[in-house]
Structures are given as C-alpha cells and as structure tokens.
Amino acid sequence: MTALKKEHQEKIADVRNALADAIERARYYDETTVMTSRGKRVAVLVGMDFYERALEALGEERVLVPKLPASD
C-alpha cells in the first residue's frame, strides 16, 4: 500500500513571505511544500528525513558544495 504524503502548493513569493511556516511544516509535520512560478511546479521543500530516505532509495550521496564568495 502506498503511503499518502501531505503536500502544499504555493507560489514562490508566498513561500518567501512565510518561509518559517513552510520549514516548520517540513521539519515537524513531514509535509511537503511545492513551489510554483507562473502556475508551473518548479521546486519542492521537504524535511531532512524524507530527503535522506530519498537519497538512500536512489543510491545517491550528498556532496557539500563550498559557499561562493559574497559579491558586492
């Protein structure tokens, strides 16, 4: 049986204005926020546990990328 996962869909601007809420939903409630731009689904915010399980299921590893220097 497939488990159902709660998913929110919001415009990027709305997520930007309420980022703390979207992070809280991902972190504490395992809920996903799908961000849209001009009606198109373009990005997703998921909790770390889900992300790590997805990487493991795909057989992929995380590689941290160095920060870019700040531009003036």
CHARMM internal coordinates of N, CA and C (Angstrom, degrees):
IC EDIT
DIST 1 N 1 CA 1.4566
DIST 1 CA 1 C 1.5311
ANGL 1 N 1 CA 1 C 109.39
DIST 1 C 2 N 1.2942
ANGL 1 CA 1 C 2 N 116.85
DIHE 1 N 1 CA 1 C 2 N 136.82
DIST 2 N 2 CA 1.4586
ANGL 1 C 2 N 2 CA 122.40
DIHE 1 CA 1 C 2 N 2 CA 179.91
DIST 2 CA 2 C 1.5261
ANGL 2 N 2 CA 2 C 110.03
DIHE 1 C 2 N 2 CA 2 C -83.09
DIST 2 C 3 N 1.3245
ANGL 2 CA 2 C 3 N 116.31
DIHE 2 N 2 CA 2 C 3 N 131.72
DIST 3 N 3 CA 1.4605
ANGL 2 C 3 N 3 CA 120.93
DIHE 2 CA 2 C 3 N 3 CA 177.28
DIST 3 CA 3 C 1.5224
ANGL 3 N 3 CA 3 C 109.27
DIHE 2 C 3 N 3 CA 3 C -79.22
DIST 3 C 4 N 1.3152
ANGL 3 CA 3 C 4 N 116.15
DIHE 3 N 3 CA 3 C 4 N 139.83
DIST 4 N 4 CA 1.4607
ANGL 3 C 4 N 4 CA 121.09
DIHE 3 CA 3 C 4 N 4 CA 177.12
DIST 4 CA 4 C 1.5211
ANGL 4 N 4 CA 4 C 109.13
DIHE 3 C 4 N 4 CA 4 C -86.91
DIST 4 C 5 N 1.3189
ANGL 4 CA 4 C 5 N 116.88
DIHE 4 N 4 CA 4 C 5 N 139.90
DIST 5 N 5 CA 1.4580
ANGL 4 C 5 N 5 CA 122.72
DIHE 4 CA 4 C 5 N 5 CA 179.81
DIST 5 CA 5 C 1.5159
ANGL 5 N 5 CA 5 C 108.08
DIHE 4 C 5 N 5 CA 5 C -122.00
DIST 5 C 6 N 1.3372
ANGL 5 CA 5 C 6 N 116.44
DIHE 5 N 5 CA 5 C 6 N 125.58
DIST 6 N 6 CA 1.4626
ANGL 5 C 6 N 6 CA 120.10
DIHE 5 CA 5 C 6 N 6 CA 178.85
DIST 6 CA 6 C 1.5183
ANGL 6 N 6 CA 6 C 109.86
DIHE 5 C 6 N 6 CA 6 C -63.97
DIST 6 C 7 N 1.3261
ANGL 6 CA 6 C 7 N 115.64
DIHE 6 N 6 CA 6 C 7 N 138.19
DIST 7 N 7 CA 1.4587
ANGL 6 C 7 N 7 CA 121.10
DIHE 6 CA 6 C 7 N 7 CA -178.33
DIST 7 CA 7 C 1.5184
ANGL 7 N 7 CA 7 C 109.32
DIHE 6 C 7 N 7 CA 7 C -137.56
DIST 7 C 8 N 1.3108
ANGL 7 CA 7 C 8 N 115.85
DIHE 7 N 7 CA 7 C 8 N 130.34
DIST 8 N 8 CA 1.4628
ANGL 7 C 8 N 8 CA 122.71
DIHE 7 CA 7 C 8 N 8 CA 174.11
DIST 8 CA 8 C 1.5214
ANGL 8 N 8 CA 8 C 107.03
DIHE 7 C 8 N 8 CA 8 C -103.75
DIST 8 C 9 N 1.3138
ANGL 8 CA 8 C 9 N 117.45
DIHE 8 N 8 CA 8 C 9 N 146.24
DIST 9 N 9 CA 1.4620
ANGL 8 C 9 N 9 CA 121.12
DIHE 8 CA 8 C 9 N 9 CA 175.76
DIST 9 CA 9 C 1.5160
ANGL 9 N 9 CA 9 C 107.53
DIHE 8 C 9 N 9 CA 9 C -126.09
DIST 9 C 10 N 1.3284
ANGL 9 CA 9 C 10 N 116.29
DIHE 9 N 9 CA 9 C 10 N 122.78
DIST 10 N 10 CA 1.4570
ANGL 9 C 10 N 10 CA 121.30
DIHE 9 CA 9 C 10 N 10 CA -175.94
DIST 10 CA 10 C 1.5253
ANGL 10 N 10 CA 10 C 110.50
DIHE 9 C 10 N 10 CA 10 C -142.92
DIST 10 C 11 N 1.3165
ANGL 10 CA 10 C 11 N 115.56
DIHE 10 N 10 CA 10 C 11 N 153.97
DIST 11 N 11 CA 1.4609
ANGL 10 C 11 N 11 CA 121.01
DIHE 10 CA 10 C 11 N 11 CA 174.24
DIST 11 CA 11 C 1.5269
ANGL 11 N 11 CA 11 C 108.95
DIHE 10 C 11 N 11 CA 11 C -66.82
DIST 11 C 12 N 1.3236
ANGL 11 CA 11 C 12 N 116.31
DIHE 11 N 11 CA 11 C 12 N 147.97
DIST 12 N 12 CA 1.4632
ANGL 11 C 12 N 12 CA 120.94
DIHE 11 CA 11 C 12 N 12 CA 179.90
DIST 12 CA 12 C 1.5264
ANGL 12 N 12 CA 12 C 110.59
DIHE 11 C 12 N 12 CA 12 C -54.22
DIST 12 C 13 N 1.3177
ANGL 12 CA 12 C 13 N 117.99
DIHE 12 N 12 CA 12 C 13 N -43.43
DIST 13 N 13 CA 1.4645
ANGL 12 C 13 N 13 CA 121.23
DIHE 12 CA 12 C 13 N 13 CA -179.23
DIST 13 CA 13 C 1.5255
ANGL 13 N 13 CA 13 C 111.15
DIHE 12 C 13 N 13 CA 13 C -60.46
DIST 13 C 14 N 1.3295
ANGL 13 CA 13 C 14 N 117.35
DIHE 13 N 13 CA 13 C 14 N -38.46
DIST 14 N 14 CA 1.4626
ANGL 13 C 14 N 14 CA 120.58
DIHE 13 CA 13 C 14 N 14 CA 179.32
DIST 14 CA 14 C 1.5232
ANGL 14 N 14 CA 14 C 111.08
DIHE 13 C 14 N 14 CA 14 C -69.03
DIST 14 C 15 N 1.3331
ANGL 14 CA 14 C 15 N 116.88
DIHE 14 N 14 CA 14 C 15 N -38.77
DIST 15 N 15 CA 1.4684
ANGL 14 C 15 N 15 CA 120.13
DIHE 14 CA 14 C 15 N 15 CA 177.44
DIST 15 CA 15 C 1.5229
ANGL 15 N 15 CA 15 C 109.43
DIHE 14 C 15 N 15 CA 15 C -66.02
DIST 15 C 16 N 1.3179
ANGL 15 CA 15 C 16 N 116.84
DIHE 15 N 15 CA 15 C 16 N -42.13
DIST 16 N 16 CA 1.4626
ANGL 15 C 16 N 16 CA 121.12
DIHE 15 CA 15 C 16 N 16 CA 179.47
DIST 16 CA 16 C 1.5293
ANGL 16 N 16 CA 16 C 110.00
DIHE 15 C 16 N 16 CA 16 C -58.13
DIST 16 C 17 N 1.3167
ANGL 16 CA 16 C 17 N 117.10
DIHE 16 N 16 CA 16 C 17 N -41.37
DIST 17 N 17 CA 1.4620
ANGL 16 C 17 N 17 CA 121.26
DIHE 16 CA 16 C 17 N 17 CA -178.28
DIST 17 CA 17 C 1.5231
ANGL 17 N 17 CA 17 C 112.75
DIHE 16 C 17 N 17 CA 17 C -73.13
DIST 17 C 18 N 1.3258
ANGL 17 CA 17 C 18 N 117.91
DIHE 17 N 17 CA 17 C 18 N -21.23
DIST 18 N 18 CA 1.4684
ANGL 17 C 18 N 18 CA 121.64
DIHE 17 CA 17 C 18 N 18 CA -178.60
DIST 18 CA 18 C 1.5283
ANGL 18 N 18 CA 18 C 109.95
DIHE 17 C 18 N 18 CA 18 C -132.32
DIST 18 C 19 N 1.3305
ANGL 18 CA 18 C 19 N 116.54
DIHE 18 N 18 CA 18 C 19 N 43.57
DIST 19 N 19 CA 1.4610
ANGL 18 C 19 N 19 CA 121.01
DIHE 18 CA 18 C 19 N 19 CA -175.86
DIST 19 CA 19 C 1.5243
ANGL 19 N 19 CA 19 C 111.91
DIHE 18 C 19 N 19 CA 19 C -59.30
DIST 19 C 20 N 1.3227
ANGL 19 CA 19 C 20 N 117.79
DIHE 19 N 19 CA 19 C 20 N -40.36
DIST 20 N 20 CA 1.4650
ANGL 19 C 20 N 20 CA 120.49
DIHE 19 CA 19 C 20 N 20 CA -179.56
DIST 20 CA 20 C 1.5272
ANGL 20 N 20 CA 20 C 110.97
DIHE 19 C 20 N 20 CA 20 C -58.99
DIST 20 C 21 N 1.3286
ANGL 20 CA 20 C 21 N 117.47
DIHE 20 N 20 CA 20 C 21 N -38.03
DIST 21 N 21 CA 1.4686
ANGL 20 C 21 N 21 CA 121.03
DIHE 20 CA 20 C 21 N 21 CA 178.76
DIST 21 CA 21 C 1.5228
ANGL 21 N 21 CA 21 C 111.02
DIHE 20 C 21 N 21 CA 21 C -65.78
DIST 21 C 22 N 1.3237
ANGL 21 CA 21 C 22 N 117.22
DIHE 21 N 21 CA 21 C 22 N -43.17
DIST 22 N 22 CA 1.4642
ANGL 21 C 22 N 22 CA 121.05
DIHE 21 CA 21 C 22 N 22 CA -179.79
DIST 22 CA 22 C 1.5271
ANGL 22 N 22 CA 22 C 110.57
DIHE 21 C 22 N 22 CA 22 C -65.22
DIST 22 C 23 N 1.3236
ANGL 22 CA 22 C 23 N 116.80
DIHE 22 N 22 CA 22 C 23 N -39.96
DIST 23 N 23 CA 1.4654
ANGL 22 C 23 N 23 CA 120.58
DIHE 22 CA 22 C 23 N 23 CA 178.27
DIST 23 CA 23 C 1.5246
ANGL 23 N 23 CA 23 C 110.14
DIHE 22 C 23 N 23 CA 23 C -66.12
DIST 23 C 24 N 1.3093
ANGL 23 CA 23 C 24 N 117.25
DIHE 23 N 23 CA 23 C 24 N -42.22
DIST 24 N 24 CA 1.4723
ANGL 23 C 24 N 24 CA 120.82
DIHE 23 CA 23 C 24 N 24 CA 178.34
DIST 24 CA 24 C 1.5281
ANGL 24 N 24 CA 24 C 111.08
DIHE 23 C 24 N 24 CA 24 C -60.25
DIST 24 C 25 N 1.3347
ANGL 24 CA 24 C 25 N 116.95
DIHE 24 N 24 CA 24 C 25 N -43.39
DIST 25 N 25 CA 1.4768
ANGL 24 C 25 N 25 CA 119.91
DIHE 24 CA 24 C 25 N 25 CA 178.81
DIST 25 CA 25 C 1.5218
ANGL 25 N 25 CA 25 C 110.71
DIHE 24 C 25 N 25 CA 25 C -61.17
DIST 25 C 26 N 1.3305
ANGL 25 CA 25 C 26 N 117.36
DIHE 25 N 25 CA 25 C 26 N -41.05
DIST 26 N 26 CA 1.4668
ANGL 25 C 26 N 26 CA 120.82
DIHE 25 CA 25 C 26 N 26 CA -179.75
DIST 26 CA 26 C 1.5231
ANGL 26 N 26 CA 26 C 111.01
DIHE 25 C 26 N 26 CA 26 C -70.42
DIST 26 C 27 N 1.2990
ANGL 26 CA 26 C 27 N 116.02
DIHE 26 N 26 CA 26 C 27 N -44.88
DIST 27 N 27 CA 1.4641
ANGL 26 C 27 N 27 CA 121.00
DIHE 26 CA 26 C 27 N 27 CA -173.33
DIST 27 CA 27 C 1.5218
ANGL 27 N 27 CA 27 C 113.28
DIHE 26 C 27 N 27 CA 27 C -72.34
DIST 27 C 28 N 1.3206
ANGL 27 CA 27 C 28 N 117.06
DIHE 27 N 27 CA 27 C 28 N -47.00
DIST 28 N 28 CA 1.4618
ANGL 27 C 28 N 28 CA 120.16
DIHE 27 CA 27 C 28 N 28 CA -172.36
DIST 28 CA 28 C 1.5240
ANGL 28 N 28 CA 28 C 114.37
DIHE 27 C 28 N 28 CA 28 C -99.18
DIST 28 C 29 N 1.3277
ANGL 28 CA 28 C 29 N 117.86
DIHE 28 N 28 CA 28 C 29 N -24.75
DIST 29 N 29 CA 1.4651
ANGL 28 C 29 N 29 CA 120.45
DIHE 28 CA 28 C 29 N 29 CA -174.37
DIST 29 CA 29 C 1.5242
ANGL 29 N 29 CA 29 C 112.89
DIHE 28 C 29 N 29 CA 29 C -117.10
DIST 29 C 30 N 1.3305
ANGL 29 CA 29 C 30 N 117.75
DIHE 29 N 29 CA 29 C 30 N 2.67
DIST 30 N 30 CA 1.4676
ANGL 29 C 30 N 30 CA 123.01
DIHE 29 CA 29 C 30 N 30 CA 179.23
DIST 30 CA 30 C 1.5281
ANGL 30 N 30 CA 30 C 111.39
DIHE 29 C 30 N 30 CA 30 C 54.62
DIST 30 C 31 N 1.3362
ANGL 30 CA 30 C 31 N 115.88
DIHE 30 N 30 CA 30 C 31 N 38.18
DIST 31 N 31 CA 1.4610
ANGL 30 C 31 N 31 CA 121.27
DIHE 30 CA 30 C 31 N 31 CA 178.38
DIST 31 CA 31 C 1.5274
ANGL 31 N 31 CA 31 C 109.63
DIHE 30 C 31 N 31 CA 31 C -104.27
DIST 31 C 32 N 1.3016
ANGL 31 CA 31 C 32 N 115.77
DIHE 31 N 31 CA 31 C 32 N 144.04
DIST 32 N 32 CA 1.4566
ANGL 31 C 32 N 32 CA 123.60
DIHE 31 CA 31 C 32 N 32 CA -176.74
DIST 32 CA 32 C 1.5253
ANGL 32 N 32 CA 32 C 110.16
DIHE 31 C 32 N 32 CA 32 C -98.07
DIST 32 C 33 N 1.3259
ANGL 32 CA 32 C 33 N 116.91
DIHE 32 N 32 CA 32 C 33 N 142.55
DIST 33 N 33 CA 1.4594
ANGL 32 C 33 N 33 CA 121.34
DIHE 32 CA 32 C 33 N 33 CA 172.11
DIST 33 CA 33 C 1.5222
ANGL 33 N 33 CA 33 C 108.10
DIHE 32 C 33 N 33 CA 33 C -117.54
DIST 33 C 34 N 1.3252
ANGL 33 CA 33 C 34 N 116.07
DIHE 33 N 33 CA 33 C 34 N 118.65
DIST 34 N 34 CA 1.4602
ANGL 33 C 34 N 34 CA 122.11
DIHE 33 CA 33 C 34 N 34 CA 176.74
DIST 34 CA 34 C 1.5209
ANGL 34 N 34 CA 34 C 107.14
DIHE 33 C 34 N 34 CA 34 C -96.33
DIST 34 C 35 N 1.3261
ANGL 34 CA 34 C 35 N 116.53
DIHE 34 N 34 CA 34 C 35 N 125.88
DIST 35 N 35 CA 1.4579
ANGL 34 C 35 N 35 CA 121.05
DIHE 34 CA 34 C 35 N 35 CA -178.92
DIST 35 CA 35 C 1.5196
ANGL 35 N 35 CA 35 C 110.09
DIHE 34 C 35 N 35 CA 35 C -97.14
DIST 35 C 36 N 1.3193
ANGL 35 CA 35 C 36 N 114.89
DIHE 35 N 35 CA 35 C 36 N 140.29
DIST 36 N 36 CA 1.4560
ANGL 35 C 36 N 36 CA 120.19
DIHE 35 CA 35 C 36 N 36 CA -178.36
DIST 36 CA 36 C 1.5227
ANGL 36 N 36 CA 36 C 110.53
DIHE 35 C 36 N 36 CA 36 C -119.85
DIST 36 C 37 N 1.3156
ANGL 36 CA 36 C 37 N 114.53
DIHE 36 N 36 CA 36 C 37 N 152.91
DIST 37 N 37 CA 1.4555
ANGL 36 C 37 N 37 CA 122.41
DIHE 36 CA 36 C 37 N 37 CA 174.13
DIST 37 CA 37 C 1.5209
ANGL 37 N 37 CA 37 C 107.10
DIHE 36 C 37 N 37 CA 37 C -135.91
DIST 37 C 38 N 1.3147
ANGL 37 CA 37 C 38 N 115.54
DIHE 37 N 37 CA 37 C 38 N 118.45
DIST 38 N 38 CA 1.4702
ANGL 37 C 38 N 38 CA 121.39
DIHE 37 CA 37 C 38 N 38 CA -176.87
DIST 38 CA 38 C 1.5243
ANGL 38 N 38 CA 38 C 111.39
DIHE 37 C 38 N 38 CA 38 C 55.10
DIST 38 C 39 N 1.3365
ANGL 38 CA 38 C 39 N 115.31
DIHE 38 N 38 CA 38 C 39 N 37.82
DIST 39 N 39 CA 1.4567
ANGL 38 C 39 N 39 CA 120.99
DIHE 38 CA 38 C 39 N 39 CA 176.81
DIST 39 CA 39 C 1.5173
ANGL 39 N 39 CA 39 C 115.21
DIHE 38 C 39 N 39 CA 39 C 82.75
DIST 39 C 40 N 1.3284
ANGL 39 CA 39 C 40 N 117.11
DIHE 39 N 39 CA 39 C 40 N -3.90
DIST 40 N 40 CA 1.4655
ANGL 39 C 40 N 40 CA 121.22
DIHE 39 CA 39 C 40 N 40 CA -178.88
DIST 40 CA 40 C 1.5323
ANGL 40 N 40 CA 40 C 109.31
DIHE 39 C 40 N 40 CA 40 C -100.58
DIST 40 C 41 N 1.3381
ANGL 40 CA 40 C 41 N 116.65
DIHE 40 N 40 CA 40 C 41 N 134.92
DIST 41 N 41 CA 1.4601
ANGL 40 C 41 N 41 CA 121.98
DIHE 40 CA 40 C 41 N 41 CA 177.58
DIST 41 CA 41 C 1.5301
ANGL 41 N 41 CA 41 C 108.33
DIHE 40 C 41 N 41 CA 41 C -72.98
DIST 41 C 42 N 1.3543
ANGL 41 CA 41 C 42 N 116.57
DIHE 41 N 41 CA 41 C 42 N 119.18
DIST 42 N 42 CA 1.4610
ANGL 41 C 42 N 42 CA 119.94
DIHE 41 CA 41 C 42 N 42 CA -171.67
DIST 42 CA 42 C 1.5297
ANGL 42 N 42 CA 42 C 114.82
DIHE 41 C 42 N 42 CA 42 C -121.38
DIST 42 C 43 N 1.3187
ANGL 42 CA 42 C 43 N 118.39
DIHE 42 N 42 CA 42 C 43 N -21.02
DIST 43 N 43 CA 1.4645
ANGL 42 C 43 N 43 CA 120.48
DIHE 42 CA 42 C 43 N 43 CA -177.78
DIST 43 CA 43 C 1.5215
ANGL 43 N 43 CA 43 C 108.88
DIHE 42 C 43 N 43 CA 43 C -158.48
DIST 43 C 44 N 1.3342
ANGL 43 CA 43 C 44 N 114.70
DIHE 43 N 43 CA 43 C 44 N 164.49
DIST 44 N 44 CA 1.4623
ANGL 43 C 44 N 44 CA 118.99
DIHE 43 CA 43 C 44 N 44 CA -178.90
DIST 44 CA 44 C 1.5248
ANGL 44 N 44 CA 44 C 109.73
DIHE 43 C 44 N 44 CA 44 C -141.27
DIST 44 C 45 N 1.3223
ANGL 44 CA 44 C 45 N 115.91
DIHE 44 N 44 CA 44 C 45 N 142.05
DIST 45 N 45 CA 1.4595
ANGL 44 C 45 N 45 CA 123.13
DIHE 44 CA 44 C 45 N 45 CA 175.79
DIST 45 CA 45 C 1.5220
ANGL 45 N 45 CA 45 C 107.14
DIHE 44 C 45 N 45 CA 45 C -112.23
DIST 45 C 46 N 1.3314
ANGL 45 CA 45 C 46 N 116.13
DIHE 45 N 45 CA 45 C 46 N 118.53
DIST 46 N 46 CA 1.4662
ANGL 45 C 46 N 46 CA 121.31
DIHE 45 CA 45 C 46 N 46 CA -179.59
DIST 46 CA 46 C 1.5210
ANGL 46 N 46 CA 46 C 108.83
DIHE 45 C 46 N 46 CA 46 C -126.11
DIST 46 C 47 N 1.3159
ANGL 46 CA 46 C 47 N 116.15
DIHE 46 N 46 CA 46 C 47 N 161.71
DIST 47 N 47 CA 1.4522
ANGL 46 C 47 N 47 CA 121.33
DIHE 46 CA 46 C 47 N 47 CA 176.15
DIST 47 CA 47 C 1.5214
ANGL 47 N 47 CA 47 C 111.00
DIHE 46 C 47 N 47 CA 47 C -70.15
DIST 47 C 48 N 1.3261
ANGL 47 CA 47 C 48 N 115.66
DIHE 47 N 47 CA 47 C 48 N 157.60
DIST 48 N 48 CA 1.4619
ANGL 47 C 48 N 48 CA 121.02
DIHE 47 CA 47 C 48 N 48 CA -177.48
DIST 48 CA 48 C 1.5204
ANGL 48 N 48 CA 48 C 111.90
DIHE 47 C 48 N 48 CA 48 C -63.10
DIST 48 C 49 N 1.3236
ANGL 48 CA 48 C 49 N 118.43
DIHE 48 N 48 CA 48 C 49 N -39.27
DIST 49 N 49 CA 1.4693
ANGL 48 C 49 N 49 CA 120.70
DIHE 48 CA 48 C 49 N 49 CA 179.25
DIST 49 CA 49 C 1.5230
ANGL 49 N 49 CA 49 C 110.74
DIHE 48 C 49 N 49 CA 49 C -59.35
DIST 49 C 50 N 1.3305
ANGL 49 CA 49 C 50 N 116.64
DIHE 49 N 49 CA 49 C 50 N -44.95
DIST 50 N 50 CA 1.4661
ANGL 49 C 50 N 50 CA 120.69
DIHE 49 CA 49 C 50 N 50 CA 179.53
DIST 50 CA 50 C 1.5265
ANGL 50 N 50 CA 50 C 110.27
DIHE 49 C 50 N 50 CA 50 C -63.34
DIST 50 C 51 N 1.3142
ANGL 50 CA 50 C 51 N 116.00
DIHE 50 N 50 CA 50 C 51 N -44.11
DIST 51 N 51 CA 1.4675
ANGL 50 C 51 N 51 CA 121.34
DIHE 50 CA 50 C 51 N 51 CA -179.56
DIST 51 CA 51 C 1.5265
ANGL 51 N 51 CA 51 C 110.99
DIHE 50 C 51 N 51 CA 51 C -59.75
DIST 51 C 52 N 1.3306
ANGL 51 CA 51 C 52 N 116.36
DIHE 51 N 51 CA 51 C 52 N -46.45
DIST 52 N 52 CA 1.4648
ANGL 51 C 52 N 52 CA 120.11
DIHE 51 CA 51 C 52 N 52 CA -179.52
DIST 52 CA 52 C 1.5257
ANGL 52 N 52 CA 52 C 111.53
DIHE 51 C 52 N 52 CA 52 C -64.87
DIST 52 C 53 N 1.3339
ANGL 52 CA 52 C 53 N 117.74
DIHE 52 N 52 CA 52 C 53 N -39.58
DIST 53 N 53 CA 1.4702
ANGL 52 C 53 N 53 CA 120.58
DIHE 52 CA 52 C 53 N 53 CA 176.54
DIST 53 CA 53 C 1.5230
ANGL 53 N 53 CA 53 C 110.56
DIHE 52 C 53 N 53 CA 53 C -64.15
DIST 53 C 54 N 1.3297
ANGL 53 CA 53 C 54 N 116.99
DIHE 53 N 53 CA 53 C 54 N -39.14
DIST 54 N 54 CA 1.4678
ANGL 53 C 54 N 54 CA 120.69
DIHE 53 CA 53 C 54 N 54 CA 179.69
DIST 54 CA 54 C 1.5276
ANGL 54 N 54 CA 54 C 110.52
DIHE 53 C 54 N 54 CA 54 C -64.74
DIST 54 C 55 N 1.3325
ANGL 54 CA 54 C 55 N 116.94
DIHE 54 N 54 CA 54 C 55 N -44.34
DIST 55 N 55 CA 1.4633
ANGL 54 C 55 N 55 CA 120.05
DIHE 54 CA 54 C 55 N 55 CA 177.78
DIST 55 CA 55 C 1.5219
ANGL 55 N 55 CA 55 C 110.77
DIHE 54 C 55 N 55 CA 55 C -59.71
DIST 55 C 56 N 1.3279
ANGL 55 CA 55 C 56 N 116.08
DIHE 55 N 55 CA 55 C 56 N -44.60
DIST 56 N 56 CA 1.4608
ANGL 55 C 56 N 56 CA 120.07
DIHE 55 CA 55 C 56 N 56 CA -179.84
DIST 56 CA 56 C 1.5276
ANGL 56 N 56 CA 56 C 110.76
DIHE 55 C 56 N 56 CA 56 C -62.67
DIST 56 C 57 N 1.3250
ANGL 56 CA 56 C 57 N 116.84
DIHE 56 N 56 CA 56 C 57 N -44.21
DIST 57 N 57 CA 1.4659
ANGL 56 C 57 N 57 CA 120.94
DIHE 56 CA 56 C 57 N 57 CA -179.80
DIST 57 CA 57 C 1.5260
ANGL 57 N 57 CA 57 C 111.32
DIHE 56 C 57 N 57 CA 57 C -63.05
DIST 57 C 58 N 1.3258
ANGL 57 CA 57 C 58 N 116.82
DIHE 57 N 57 CA 57 C 58 N -32.90
DIST 58 N 58 CA 1.4648
ANGL 57 C 58 N 58 CA 121.32
DIHE 57 CA 57 C 58 N 58 CA 179.87
DIST 58 CA 58 C 1.5281
ANGL 58 N 58 CA 58 C 112.65
DIHE 57 C 58 N 58 CA 58 C -86.46
DIST 58 C 59 N 1.3305
ANGL 58 CA 58 C 59 N 116.39
DIHE 58 N 58 CA 58 C 59 N -6.81
DIST 59 N 59 CA 1.4598
ANGL 58 C 59 N 59 CA 119.74
DIHE 58 CA 58 C 59 N 59 CA -178.35
DIST 59 CA 59 C 1.5128
ANGL 59 N 59 CA 59 C 112.68
DIHE 58 C 59 N 59 CA 59 C 71.49
DIST 59 C 60 N 1.3249
ANGL 59 CA 59 C 60 N 117.03
DIHE 59 N 59 CA 59 C 60 N 30.51
DIST 60 N 60 CA 1.4638
ANGL 59 C 60 N 60 CA 121.74
DIHE 59 CA 59 C 60 N 60 CA -178.48
DIST 60 CA 60 C 1.5210
ANGL 60 N 60 CA 60 C 110.25
DIHE 59 C 60 N 60 CA 60 C -111.27
DIST 60 C 61 N 1.3272
ANGL 60 CA 60 C 61 N 116.09
DIHE 60 N 60 CA 60 C 61 N 157.35
DIST 61 N 61 CA 1.4546
ANGL 60 C 61 N 61 CA 122.50
DIHE 60 CA 60 C 61 N 61 CA 177.15
DIST 61 CA 61 C 1.5218
ANGL 61 N 61 CA 61 C 109.53
DIHE 60 C 61 N 61 CA 61 C -119.82
DIST 61 C 62 N 1.3296
ANGL 61 CA 61 C 62 N 114.92
DIHE 61 N 61 CA 61 C 62 N 152.85
DIST 62 N 62 CA 1.4624
ANGL 61 C 62 N 62 CA 120.02
DIHE 61 CA 61 C 62 N 62 CA 174.94
DIST 62 CA 62 C 1.5159
ANGL 62 N 62 CA 62 C 109.58
DIHE 61 C 62 N 62 CA 62 C -80.79
DIST 62 C 63 N 1.3026
ANGL 62 CA 62 C 63 N 116.73
DIHE 62 N 62 CA 62 C 63 N 140.80
DIST 63 N 63 CA 1.4640
ANGL 62 C 63 N 63 CA 123.13
DIHE 62 CA 62 C 63 N 63 CA 172.78
DIST 63 CA 63 C 1.5200
ANGL 63 N 63 CA 63 C 106.11
DIHE 62 C 63 N 63 CA 63 C -129.05
DIST 63 C 64 N 1.3282
ANGL 63 CA 63 C 64 N 115.96
DIHE 63 N 63 CA 63 C 64 N 115.51
DIST 64 N 64 CA 1.4591
ANGL 63 C 64 N 64 CA 119.49
DIHE 63 CA 63 C 64 N 64 CA -179.53
DIST 64 CA 64 C 1.5202
ANGL 64 N 64 CA 64 C 109.90
DIHE 63 C 64 N 64 CA 64 C -73.18
DIST 64 C 65 N 1.3045
ANGL 64 CA 64 C 65 N 115.63
DIHE 64 N 64 CA 64 C 65 N 132.21
DIST 65 N 65 CA 1.4619
ANGL 64 C 65 N 65 CA 122.63
DIHE 64 CA 64 C 65 N 65 CA 179.97
DIST 65 CA 65 C 1.5235
ANGL 65 N 65 CA 65 C 107.60
DIHE 64 C 65 N 65 CA 65 C -97.33
DIST 65 C 66 N 1.3346
ANGL 65 CA 65 C 66 N 118.24
DIHE 65 N 65 CA 65 C 66 N 134.11
DIST 66 N 66 CA 1.4640
ANGL 65 C 66 N 66 CA 119.84
DIHE 65 CA 65 C 66 N 66 CA 179.59
DIST 66 CA 66 C 1.5317
ANGL 66 N 66 CA 66 C 110.96
DIHE 65 C 66 N 66 CA 66 C -61.15
DIST 66 C 67 N 1.3273
ANGL 66 CA 66 C 67 N 114.74
DIHE 66 N 66 CA 66 C 67 N 147.96
DIST 67 N 67 CA 1.4629
ANGL 66 C 67 N 67 CA 119.78
DIHE 66 CA 66 C 67 N 67 CA 177.13
DIST 67 CA 67 C 1.5166
ANGL 67 N 67 CA 67 C 109.92
DIHE 66 C 67 N 67 CA 67 C -65.81
DIST 67 C 68 N 1.3133
ANGL 67 CA 67 C 68 N 115.15
DIHE 67 N 67 CA 67 C 68 N 143.28
DIST 68 N 68 CA 1.4665
ANGL 67 C 68 N 68 CA 120.21
DIHE 67 CA 67 C 68 N 68 CA 173.97
DIST 68 CA 68 C 1.5199
ANGL 68 N 68 CA 68 C 108.50
DIHE 67 C 68 N 68 CA 68 C -78.66
DIST 68 C 69 N 1.3258
ANGL 68 CA 68 C 69 N 117.83
DIHE 68 N 68 CA 68 C 69 N 146.31
DIST 69 N 69 CA 1.4622
ANGL 68 C 69 N 69 CA 119.01
DIHE 68 CA 68 C 69 N 69 CA 177.26
DIST 69 CA 69 C 1.5265
ANGL 69 N 69 CA 69 C 110.05
DIHE 68 C 69 N 69 CA 69 C -63.80
DIST 69 C 70 N 1.3218
ANGL 69 CA 69 C 70 N 115.42
DIHE 69 N 69 CA 69 C 70 N 145.68
DIST 70 N 70 CA 1.4602
ANGL 69 C 70 N 70 CA 120.59
DIHE 69 CA 69 C 70 N 70 CA 179.19
DIST 70 CA 70 C 1.5188
ANGL 70 N 70 CA 70 C 109.55
DIHE 69 C 70 N 70 CA 70 C -65.02
DIST 70 C 71 N 1.3245
ANGL 70 CA 70 C 71 N 115.75
DIHE 70 N 70 CA 70 C 71 N 138.07
DIST 71 N 71 CA 1.4675
ANGL 70 C 71 N 71 CA 119.25
DIHE 70 CA 70 C 71 N 71 CA 177.81
DIST 71 CA 71 C 1.5158
ANGL 71 N 71 CA 71 C 109.10
DIHE 70 C 71 N 71 CA 71 C -101.63
DIST 71 C 72 N 1.3211
ANGL 71 CA 71 C 72 N 116.12
DIHE 71 N 71 CA 71 C 72 N 145.76
DIST 72 N 72 CA 1.4729
ANGL 71 C 72 N 72 CA 121.06
DIHE 71 CA 71 C 72 N 72 CA -179.17
DIST 72 CA 72 C 1.4826
ANGL 72 N 72 CA 72 C 111.50
DIHE 71 C 72 N 72 CA 72 C -90.49
END
COOR INIT
IC SEED 1 N 1 CA 1 C
IC BUILD
